[in-house]
């Protein structure tokens, strides 16, 4: 993803943006912004399920560090 598309540490993503966290694991975590501080995210409340949660739950529940948001990016799509 081009650096110009990343919004590092910005906590005001628009609905549809992808939000990124460093979880100290190999893959980190990505959530889909729904607006009003909410995201769709997997495994945070129920293992194997997607729930609507507050974006900061990733940090408070998992101890992850928020990195940035970006619009969806599909460089290989025609």
Secondary structure as the mmCIF struct_conf table of DSSP 4:
data_model
#
loop_
_struct_conf.conf_type_id
_struct_conf.id
_struct_conf.beg_label_comp_id
_struct_conf.beg_label_asym_id
_struct_conf.beg_label_seq_id
_struct_conf.end_label_comp_id
_struct_conf.end_label_asym_id
_struct_conf.end_label_seq_id
HELX_RH_3T_P HELX_RH_3T_P1 UNK A 3 UNK A 5
STRN STRN1 UNK A 6 UNK A 8
TURN_TY1_P TURN_TY1_P1 UNK A 9 UNK A 9
HELX_LH_PP_P HELX_LH_PP_P1 UNK A 13 UNK A 14
TURN_TY1_P TURN_TY1_P2 UNK A 15 UNK A 16
STRN STRN2 UNK A 18 UNK A 22
BEND BEND1 UNK A 24 UNK A 27
STRN STRN3 UNK A 29 UNK A 35
TURN_TY1_P TURN_TY1_P3 UNK A 36 UNK A 37
STRN STRN4 UNK A 38 UNK A 42
BEND BEND2 UNK A 43 UNK A 46
TURN_TY1_P TURN_TY1_P4 UNK A 47 UNK A 48
STRN STRN5 UNK A 50 UNK A 54
TURN_TY1_P TURN_TY1_P5 UNK A 55 UNK A 56
HELX_RH_AL_P HELX_RH_AL_P1 UNK A 57 UNK A 62
STRN STRN6 UNK A 65 UNK A 70
TURN_TY1_P TURN_TY1_P6 UNK A 75 UNK A 76
#
